[in-house]
Amino acid sequence: MSDTAPENRRETRILADLQDAVTRMHVLAQQPRLVVAKGKRTQGARPMAWQVLFERSFGGALPPLRYRGVSARSLIAVLTNGFDSEPTLDPLWAHDRLSDAMADGPVIQAFRADRLPDDVARALVGVLVFEEDGLHIDGVRAVAGELGVR
């Protein structure tokens, strides 16, 4: 068996993860970027694929982001206030890696790390929502519309 076989399998898996995530991501709003992922966090692509695609969906260069996962019932607070609870610099409040935030809930907030916690009004740049715990793309779209998120 050649040394390239494991590398080829790894590359094939990475491409499959990215393709899976691309087909499941639906951008509903630009400001903040609101993305709904069809299906659950535990299905399909690994968290790194979600992080790469979510960050690239912004287009340009981004400052470092911090991620915070919360329950489905927190979605309205996140879209209304820009966060679910007052940000702190506590390392457990938000994470550098999306995978750590995904463990905390299906609503993932993405904040500019350079604006936490002092400039929280402008820290939220995006929200990634997985269809879990009663969340569905049509319902998220309706809530975003009612709250004026475009």
C-alpha positions in Angstrom: 0.0 0.0 0.0 1.5 3.4 -1.0 1.9 6.4 1.3 -0.5 8.4 -0.8 -3.5 6.1 -0.2 -4.2 7.5 3.3 -3.7 11.0 2.0 -6.1 10.4 -0.9 -8.7 9.0 1.5 -8.3 12.1 3.7 -8.7 14.5 0.8 -11.7 12.5 -0.4 -13.3 12.8 3.0 -12.5 16.5 3.3 -14.1 17.2 -0.2 -17.1 15.1 0.8 -17.5 17.1 4.0 -17.3 20.4 2.2 -19.8 19.2 -0.5 -22.2 18.0 2.2 -22.0 21.3 4.1 -22.4 23.4 0.9 -25.6 21.6 -0.1 -27.1 22.0 3.4 -26.2 25.7 3.9 -28.9 28.3 3.1 -28.1 32.0 3.6 -31.3 33.8 4.8 -29.8 37.2 5.7 -26.7 39.3 5.3 -26.6 41.5 8.3 -25.9 39.7 10.5 -25.2 36.7 8.2 -27.9 34.2 9.0 -27.3 30.7 7.7 -29.6 27.7 8.3 -28.0 24.3 7.9 -30.5 21.6 6.9 -30.4 18.7 9.3 -28.6 18.2 12.6 -25.2 19.0 13.8 -24.4 15.4 14.2 -25.2 14.5 10.6 -22.9 14.7 7.6 -19.9 17.1 7.6 -17.5 17.5 10.4 -17.4 20.8 12.3 -14.2 22.0 10.6 -16.0 21.9 7.2 -18.8 24.0 8.7 -16.4 26.5 10.1 -14.4 26.9 6.9 -17.5 27.3 4.7 -19.3 29.6 7.2 -16.3 31.9 7.5 -15.8 31.9 3.7 -19.4 32.8 3.2 -18.6 36.3 4.4 -16.5 36.9 1.3 -13.7 39.1 2.5 -11.0 38.9 5.1 -12.4 38.5 8.6 -10.8 39.3 11.9 -10.6 36.2 14.2 -14.0 35.0 15.3 -15.3 33.5 18.6 -18.2 31.1 18.5 -21.0 30.5 21.1 -23.6 27.7 20.9 -26.9 28.1 22.6 -30.3 26.4 22.7 -33.0 26.8 20.0 -35.1 28.9 22.3 -32.4 31.6 22.4 -32.6 32.3 18.7 -35.0 35.3 19.1 -32.8 36.9 21.8 -29.8 36.5 19.6 -31.5 38.1 16.6 -33.0 40.8 18.7 -30.1 41.7 21.0 -27.1 40.5 19.0 -26.2 38.0 21.7 -28.0 35.6 24.1 -26.2 36.7 27.3 -23.9 39.6 28.1 -20.4 38.7 26.6 -17.4 38.2 28.8 -13.8 37.3 28.2 -14.3 34.0 30.1 -12.8 31.3 27.8 -16.0 29.2 28.4 -18.3 32.0 27.2 -17.2 31.6 23.6 -14.8 29.4 21.7 -12.1 29.8 19.0 -13.4 26.6 17.3 -16.9 26.1 15.9 -16.8 22.4 17.0 -16.7 23.5 20.7 -19.7 25.8 20.2 -21.6 23.1 18.3 -21.6 21.0 21.5 -23.5 23.7 23.3 -26.6 24.0 21.0 -28.0 24.3 17.5 -27.8 28.1 17.4 -24.2 29.2 16.9 -23.3 32.8 17.2 -20.2 34.2 15.6 -18.6 37.2 17.1 -15.6 39.4 16.1 -13.1 38.6 18.8 -11.6 42.1 18.7 -15.0 43.6 19.7 -15.7 41.3 22.7 -16.8 42.3 25.3 -16.5 46.1 25.0 -18.2 46.7 21.6 -20.8 44.0 21.8 -23.4 46.0 19.9 -21.2 45.4 16.8 -19.6 42.1 17.7 -22.1 39.7 16.2 -21.3 39.0 12.6 -23.3 35.8 11.9 -25.5 33.1 13.2 -25.4 29.4 12.0 -28.6 27.6 12.8 -29.1 23.8 12.6 -32.5 22.3 12.1 -32.9 20.8 15.6 -35.1 21.2 18.7 -38.1 22.6 16.7 -36.0 24.9 14.4 -36.8 24.7 10.7 -35.7 26.8 7.8 -39.2 28.2 7.2 -39.6 29.1 10.8 -36.2 30.8 11.1 -37.0 32.7 7.9 -40.3 33.9 9.4 -38.7 34.9 12.7 -35.9 36.8 10.9 -38.5 38.6 8.8 -40.6 39.6 11.8 -37.5 41.0 13.5 -36.4 42.9 10.4 -33.2 40.8 9.9 -32.4 41.1 6.2 
